[in-house]
Amino acid sequence: MKYIIANFKMNATEELINHFLNNLISFDEQKLTIGLAPGDLYLKTFVDLSQTKKVKLYAQNPSAYSKGPYTGQISCLQLLDSNIKNTLVGHSEIRIDCSQSIIDQKTKICMDLLDQVIICIGEPLDVYEQKKSLSFVLSQLANVINYKGLKKIIIAYEPIWAIGTNLTLDLKHINHMIEGIKTYLYNCTGLNIPILYGGSVNANNIKELCTQKLIDGFLIGNASLDVNNFNQIINACK
């Protein structure tokens, strides 16, 4: 199974989401899971259409709390009330304003209550340049391995320095990181947890990335906003 997840971040409109879902090419559900994180405002609106199109909907940033006086936040219980059962957690753009402790709280409650949790990890440029990338991202998973619901998780490795850039892919580094993450998780949990890659994945580099057997799928940002580009990515992964 390969996973191809579109993260619209804060770029969505109803028109864009409708166009995206209605123009996706067909795919084999037994081989591909296609997901969309459209922005939490639009999740309930597109539950029915996404199910018709066989696309999983994902929240982008659930609260670390199940309920209470947390103005502007959305809890996992509220997501479930809207029939949303999957989420991203810990994206680097969220981590700017959240401590690792809060990310861990979010992750734990999501793993307790939801069906699938994509945990985003990644290192900044200075850590990469110091060749400390693997130890850095494993520290982001140090508490996760002790939580219940480990079969629900997918890891998305996104080097922060590669997100939203046109930097040349370092396939050797990507493979080193994904192999290290897989080995760590297997040694700690006994599970083969899927690892996605994110970081300027697009229609131009997807074929090269698909040759890397350790990668279980992709978390795609800007390139997912154009459904034609996204369809090219799906085709490359078939």
C-alpha positions in Angstrom: 0.0 0.0 0.0 1.2 3.5 -0.9 -0.2 6.7 0.6 -0.5 9.9 -1.3 -1.8 12.7 1.0 -2.6 16.2 -0.2 -2.1 19.0 2.3 -3.8 22.2 1.2 -2.6 24.1 4.3 -4.5 27.5 4.3 -5.0 27.6 0.5 -8.4 26.0 0.1 -11.7 27.3 -1.1 -14.9 25.3 -1.6 -14.4 25.8 -5.4 -10.9 24.4 -5.3 -11.8 21.4 -3.2 -14.8 20.6 -5.4 -12.6 20.9 -8.5 -9.9 18.7 -6.9 -12.2 15.9 -5.9 -14.3 15.9 -9.1 -11.2 15.7 -11.3 -9.1 13.1 -9.6 -8.2 10.2 -11.8 -9.3 6.7 -10.8 -7.0 4.5 -8.7 -6.9 1.1 -7.1 -7.9 1.3 -3.5 -6.1 -2.0 -2.8 -2.8 -0.4 -3.8 -3.2 3.3 -3.1 -4.7 5.4 -0.3 -5.4 8.9 -1.4 -6.0 11.5 1.3 -6.8 15.2 1.5 -6.2 17.7 4.4 -8.3 20.6 3.0 -8.3 22.8 6.0 -10.5 22.0 9.0 -13.2 24.6 8.1 -14.1 22.5 5.0 -14.0 19.0 6.5 -17.7 18.5 7.2 -18.8 20.0 3.9 -16.9 17.4 1.9 -17.5 14.2 3.9 -20.0 12.8 1.5 -18.2 13.8 -1.7 -14.8 12.5 -0.4 -16.4 9.1 0.4 -17.9 8.9 -3.1 -14.4 9.6 -4.5 -12.7 7.2 -2.1 -10.6 9.9 -0.7 -9.8 10.0 3.1 -10.2 13.4 4.8 -7.6 14.5 7.3 -7.7 17.3 9.8 -4.6 19.5 9.9 -4.1 20.5 13.6 -6.4 19.1 16.3 -6.3 20.4 19.8 -4.3 18.7 22.6 -7.5 18.7 24.7 -10.8 16.9 24.3 -12.9 19.8 25.4 -12.9 23.0 27.4 -12.1 26.7 27.3 -9.8 26.7 24.3 -11.1 29.3 22.0 -10.3 28.7 18.3 -9.2 25.1 18.7 -10.9 21.9 17.3 -11.0 18.8 19.4 -10.8 15.2 18.3 -14.3 14.7 19.7 -15.6 17.5 17.5 -13.9 15.9 14.5 -15.6 12.6 15.3 -18.9 14.4 15.6 -18.4 15.6 12.0 -17.4 12.0 10.9 -13.7 12.9 10.5 -11.5 10.1 11.8 -8.1 11.0 10.5 -5.6 13.8 11.1 -2.1 15.2 10.6 -0.3 16.2 13.7 3.0 18.0 14.3 3.5 19.6 10.9 6.6 21.8 11.0 4.4 24.9 10.5 2.5 24.0 13.6 5.7 23.2 15.6 6.8 26.8 15.2 4.3 27.8 17.9 4.1 24.5 19.8 6.5 22.8 22.1 7.3 19.1 21.8 5.3 18.5 24.9 2.2 19.9 23.3 2.8 18.0 20.1 3.0 14.9 22.2 -0.3 15.7 23.9 -1.9 16.2 20.6 -0.5 13.0 19.2 -1.6 10.9 22.2 -5.2 12.1 22.2 -5.4 11.6 18.4 -4.1 8.1 18.8 -6.6 7.4 21.5 -9.6 8.7 19.6 -9.1 8.7 15.9 -8.5 6.0 13.3 -5.4 7.2 11.5 -2.7 9.7 12.6 0.0 11.0 10.4 2.8 12.3 12.6 5.0 14.8 10.9 8.7 15.0 11.8 11.7 16.8 10.3 14.9 18.7 11.0 15.8 22.3 10.4 18.7 23.3 8.1 21.3 23.8 10.8 20.7 20.3 12.2 21.0 18.8 8.7 24.3 20.7 8.1 25.6 19.4 11.5 24.7 15.8 10.3 22.5 15.3 13.3 19.2 14.8 11.4 18.4 11.2 12.5 18.9 11.8 16.2 16.9 15.0 16.0 13.8 13.4 14.4 14.0 10.3 16.6 13.8 12.6 19.6 10.4 13.8 18.2 9.2 10.2 18.4 10.6 9.3 21.8 7.3 9.5 23.6 5.1 8.3 20.8 6.5 4.7 21.0 5.0 4.4 24.5 1.4 5.4 23.5 -1.5 3.0 22.8 -2.7 2.8 19.2 0.6 2.4 17.4 -1.1 0.5 14.6 -3.0 3.8 13.8 0.1 5.9 13.0 2.0 6.8 9.9 5.1 8.9 10.0 5.7 11.7 7.5 9.4 12.7 7.3 9.6 16.3 6.0 13.0 17.9 6.2 12.1 21.5 7.1 14.7 23.0 4.9 13.2 21.2 1.8 9.5 22.3 2.3 8.3 24.8 -0.2 11.7 25.0 -2.0 13.2 23.8 -5.3 16.2 22.3 -3.7 17.7 19.2 -5.4 16.6 16.1 -3.7 19.3 14.3 -1.7 18.1 10.7 -2.2 21.0 9.3 -0.2 20.0 11.4 2.8 16.3 10.6 2.3 17.0 6.8 2.3 19.3 7.1 5.3 16.6 8.9 7.3 13.7 6.6 6.3 15.8 3.5 7.0 16.8 4.9 10.4 13.3 5.8 11.3 11.9 2.4 10.2 14.6 0.5 12.1 14.0 2.6 15.3 10.3 2.1 15.2 10.5 -1.6 14.5 13.1 -2.2 17.2 10.9 -0.3 19.7 7.4 -1.5 18.7 7.8 -4.6 16.5 5.7 -2.9 13.9 6.5 -2.0 10.3 5.1 1.5 10.5 4.7 3.3 7.1 7.0 6.2 6.4 6.0 8.9 4.0 8.3 11.5 2.5 7.4 15.2 2.1 9.4 18.2 1.1 8.8 19.8 -2.3 7.4 16.6 -3.9 6.0 17.4 -7.3 5.2 16.0 -10.7 8.8 16.7 -11.8 10.6 14.6 -9.2 8.0 12.0 -8.3 9.2 9.3 -10.7 12.7 9.5 -9.2 11.2 9.3 -5.7 9.1 6.3 -6.6 12.2 4.3 -7.4 13.1 4.5 -3.7 11.6 1.3 -2.2 11.8 2.4 1.4 9.3 5.2 0.8 5.7 4.2 1.6 4.1 7.3 0.2 4.1 11.1 0.0 2.8 14.1 1.9 2.3 16.8 -0.8 1.8 20.5 -0.2 1.9 23.1 -3.0 1.9 20.6 -5.9 -1.4 19.1 -4.7 -3.3 22.4 -5.3 -3.2 21.7 -9.1 -5.2 18.5 -9.6 -3.5 17.8 -12.9 -0.1 17.8 -11.1 -1.6 15.6 -8.4 -2.9 13.2 -11.0 0.6 12.9 -12.5 1.8 12.0 -9.0 -0.9 9.3 -8.6 0.0 7.9 -12.0 3.7 7.7 -11.1 2.8 5.7 -8.0 0.5 3.2 -9.6 
